[in-house]
Structure formats: structure tokens, C-alpha cells
Amino acid sequence: MKRFVTLFLIVAAVSAQAQKPELRVGAALSVNQTNNGFPKTGYGGEVVATQGFGQFFRAGIGVQGYNMKEIGFVAPFFGTLGGQAGRFFFHLDPGYLPLSRTFTQNGASVQQQGGFYMGAGVKVDLPYHIYINAQYADFPITFVPGDKTRTSSAVFSLGYAFGGGK
């Protein structure tokens, strides 16, 4: 019994050490597909909070905010789930793009709406708590009246990570 308790305490201590929270704050650049009413680029930032689970897995939530010329301010929010392998964090990012704008096209009023999306990417930890992140997302876009379609976005970010690490 003493061996079991000792082993349990060692495993709990190692697991607790690996479960460090991380808060990332950074600048972000969004490069977008432009055929669906999205501007070519958007500039902004991101805030992402994650928690480690076990030795390799992390999960969390985040928001990115962009000022886009034709649309204005857009702030998709998302969950993130992935695995840490050394300096690399490979992640899936299911999220929601709150977008609702009305514009005139060919004399008719058209509403553009966002929705749920899926993204994926990789974050690389650099020295001094600096990180770079690249991710890709596929967004549903609905035009009312009109069709449902999709657009895509590549996001590149650079920032500072508080906590986390080893």
C-alpha cells in the first residue's frame, strides 16, 4: 500500500508540473480569400489562454480581432485543442465568426452572415517566451438572399506567451 501511495504521489506531482497554464498575447495578420466579400488582408491581434493536460496535450479558448477595410472590426472566437511536441504545438481550432453586415449589390440589399468554422495550425515557441503561430481556417459565409458559400483565411501571429513552457 505504501508503494502504491508513493507511486500515486509521484505521478500526481509530474502531471501537475506538466499542466501549466499559458496566456498568449500577440499581433496577427489575416490573409483572406477575396471572392466572397472579404478584404485581402486584416490586421489585429489575438489573446489565447490554454491549459496543459498530461505531458503533451493542451486545450483552451481564444479570440482574434481584425480591422478589415470593407467589413470593419471582426472578432472570431474559438476553442483550441492540440498536442505539444517540444517547441511545436499542433492544434485544431473550432470556432464561430460573428459577422452580420448589410450592403447594396446591383441595387438590392444583401446581408452577409458568418457562422461556425474549423481551423488548424502550428505554434512554435521561441526563446524569451516569444511565439509565432500559423493557422488556416475555412469559414462558412451566407448571403441573404442568396447562397451559402465558403471563404478561407491564413493567419500569422507573433507575440508573447505568459506562463506555460517547461
N, C-alpha and C positions, 0 to 999 in steps of 0.2 A: 504494500500500500504506500509506503514512504517513497519508493521508487516511482510509482505512478504519479504521486503528488509532485515530486521533484521534476519529472518529465513534463507534466502539465504546466508548471510554473515557467520552465524554460521555454516551452513552445509559446505560451502566452506573452512572455517578455519579448521574444523575437518577433512575433506577429505585431505587437503594439509598436515596436520600433519601426517596422515597415509601413505602418499606417499613418503616415504624416500628412496632414492637410497641406494644400498648396493653393495660393491665390495668385493668379496671373493677371497682370495689367499691361496692355500694350497698344501700340498703334497698328492699324490694319488698312490694307489696300484691297479692294474688291475689283476684280476684272470680270466683266459680265458679258454674256451673250446678248447682243443688241437687237435681235429681230423681234422682240416682244415688248417693246416699250421701255426697256431698261436702258439706262445710260451705260456707256462703255466702261467707266470706272466710278468707284465711290471711295471716299477717304473717310476714315473714322478711327474707332478704337474698339477694344474688347476687354471684358472682365470675365474671368473664368475661375470658378472655385472647384477643386477636386479633393477627393479623399482616397487614400490608398486602402486596399483590402487585400490582405495577404502580402506576399512578396512582390507580385508582379502587376496586379490589377488596380485600376483607378476608375472612379466614377465621379461625376459632378454635374454642375449646371453652369451656363454662361449666357452672355448677351454680347452681341456686336452691334455697334451703332455706326451708320454711314450717312453722310450728307451726299445725296445724289442729285445731280443737276435737274433732271426732268421730274423726279419723283419727290424730292425733298428729303427729310430725315426718315430713315428706315432702320428698324432695330429688331432683327430676328433674334429669338432666344431659343436655347437648345439644351439638351442633356448631352453628356459625353460619357462614353464608356470605352475602355481600351486596356491595352497591356503595355507595361513599361519594360523595355529591354535595354538596359544600360542607359545611354543618353537619349534613347528614342522612345517616344510614346505614340503608339499607333492607335487611332481612335475612330469610332463611329459616332456621328452627331445627329440624332433625330431632333427635329425642331419645328418651330412654327414661325412663319413670316407674316406678321400683321401688316397688311397692305390693303388700302382701300382708297383709290383715287378716281375721280371722275374727270374726263376730258372730252373734247369735241373732236370727232373724226368724221370727215366727209359730211359735215352738217348734222351729225347725230351724236347724242350724248352716250358715252361709253364708260362703264365702270370697270376698273382693273382691280382684281382681288388676289391676295396671296393665299397661303394655306400651309399645311404640314409638308415637311421636306425631309430628305435624308442626305447627310453629308459624311465625309470621311477624310482623314488626313493624318499627318505625322508632325509631332512637335519634337524639336531637337534641343536638349539642354546644353547651353554653352557655359564657359566659365563665368564666375561672378554673378550667378543666378539670372543671367540673360538667356532668353529663349527665342527661337524662331519657329514659326508654325506655317505649314502649307496645308490647305484643305480644299476640297472640291464639294460642291453641293448642287443638287438638282431640285429646282423649285417648280411647283405647280402654279400656273397663272390662269385665272379665269377672266374672260371678258364678258360683260353682261350688257346688252345682248351679244351673243357670240359664242365662241368656242372655248373649251378648256385646252390649254397648251402648256408647255414647259419652257423654262429657261434655266441656264446653268451659270455658275459663278465659281471662280477660283479666288481664294482669299490667301493673302500673305500677311503675316503679322510678326512683329518684333517687339519684345517687351521684357519686363522684369517679373520673376517668379519669387513670391514671398513664401517661405516655408518649403515643404516638400524636400526633395533631394534625399541623399543618403547620409 
